[in-house]
């Protein structure tokens, strides 16, 4: 074979190796995107659900008002009852949840419980009190 033919074969081999490498990188990146979509959906679901729950109206005002009363006046029975009823009727039975109200690093209210999951949170600032409300969704397989 001539030198020209050898250099053309080496060039063709380099192009094939580059195409395979680019294909593998593309495949790897596309697999990572698909695996994070369920987590992203669950995170959005948790944030939207928490936001809706806090806006939900009950006889004594909104759930948000009841959460503030729970922290300020230590009146948590009504909010616990209402939130548990809402979550039990909305969330799939295979999904565990944890609804947590924290103020000044002290836990004011906790409903349910699960270890690892996707959480949504919302901050409330009222009457000089800062309240962190969290909803964690944990899918049980």
Order of alpha helices (4+ residues) and beta strands (2+ residues): alpha-beta-beta-alpha-alpha-beta-beta-beta-beta
